[in-house]
Amino acid sequence: MNKENQQRVNLYMMANNKYFQPHQLHIISQKLKEGDEDLMYRLMSLPMKDPVLLLVISLLAGVFGVDRFVVGDVGLGIAKLLTCGGLGIWTIVDWFLIMGRAKDVNFEQVLQIL
């Protein structure tokens, strides 16, 4: 791998590390090093779910399942909506889990491209 490609990989990883779990960063970095420039451009145009924004959404509208709809868990969103967030218990649990779920969704999207 040439120095320019290594710089691109490092720049991508620094700019997007908040969107992934720490153990996922190494996998993404290795796949990017094997890829070409076109792959890097496709990844840069990929819309990522912001974990902090999802936490705010979960705090404000988690009872209605909006946070689960945003990450693409439609079935869980409907269940959460119909049960008023599992009588509030599910909502509180999601305050701790939703950021990790957003990072996992981002990782799955990146792996599809890689």
N, C-alpha and C positions, 0 to 999 in steps of 0.2 A: 504494500500500500504506500502511495506516495505521501509526501508531507502535506500537500494541499488537501487531499481527501481526509487525512487525520485531523486537520484543522476544522474541516466541515463537521466531522463527527463530534469533535469536542465542543464546537459551538452549538450544535443541535442539542447535545446532552446538557450543556449548561443552561440553555434557554428553556428547556422543557422538563427538567428533572422534577419539578413540583407536581407534574401530572402523573408520575409513576411511583410505585413502591421501590424502596432501595434495592431489593433483590432483583427487580426487573430491569434496572438500569444496565447491568452488566450484559444481560442477554441482548438488549437492544443495541448496545454499543458493538458487540461482536457481529451482529447481523449487518449493521451499517458499514462496518469495515469491509465486509465481504461484498457489499453492494456497489452499484455505480452511482454516478451523479444524478441520473434520472430518478432513481429510488429516493434520493435525498430530497429532491424537489417535490415528489409526491407526498412524502411525509410532512414537509413543511406546510403544505396546503391542507393537511388533515385537521378538521376542527376537533379540539380537545375539550373535554368536560372539566371545568375548574372545580377541584375539590372544595375549596373554601366557599365558593359561590353556592355549591350544593349544600354545604353545611348551613349557610344562611337561609336558603330556601327550606331546608328541613326544620330549622328552628321556627320559621314564620308560618309555613304551610304544610308541615310534615303530617299533621293530623289528617289532612285531606289526600295524602299520598302523592303530592306533587313532586316530591323529591324522587320517588321511585319511577314516576312517569318520565322525568327528565333523563334518568340514566337508562331508560329503555325497558325497565321491568314493569310492563303494563299490567300483567296479572297481579303482581304484588301491589301495584298502585291502586287497582280496583278493589282488592281485598282490604287494603288500608283505608280507602275511602268509605267503604261500606261498614267497616267496624269502628270508624272514628279513630283510626290509628291503634286498633287493638285496645280500645278504651284508654288510650294514652300510653300504655306500656310499650307498645311497638314503636311509637313515636320517640320515646326516650331512648330505646335501644338503637334506633336508627341515627340518633344524634352522634353515637359513637362509631357506627358502622358505615355511614354514607360516604365519608371521604375515601375510605378504602375501596368501596364499591366503585366509585367514580374512577379511581386510579386503575382498577382492574378492567373496567370498560375501555379506558384509553389504551391499555396494554393489548387487549384483544383486537382493537382496531389497528394498532400498529403491526401486530403480528400478521394480520390479514394482508397487509401491504408488503411486509417483508417476506 
